[in-house]
C-alpha cells in the first residue's frame, strides 16, 4: 500500500500539505532541489518536539500531499511514524 498519495487523486487519511502542521517549510527553488528540501525536512523534523510527539497520529495512515508521483516530505513522515514504537 502506498503511504503517500496525491490528495486530489486518491483517498487519504491525513493531509500533510503546507496548510497543516506537517507541511514542509522548505521550498523547491529557494531552498534547493526536491531532494535537498526533503533532506532538509529529514534533518529538521527531529528538532521539532511537537511534531515528534504527534507522529503517532500518522502511524499506519495514508498521507495526502500534492507531490505524488514525485518523492515528498511525506515519505519522511511515513518513515518516522511507522518506526516509532
PyMOL commands that set and color helices and strands:
alter all, ss='L'
color gray80, all
select helices_A, chain A and resi 34-45+49-57+73-83
alter helices_A, ss='H'
color red, helices_A
select strands_A, chain A and resi 4-6+14-15+63-65
alter strands_A, ss='S'
color yellow, strands_A
deselect
rebuild
show_as cartoon
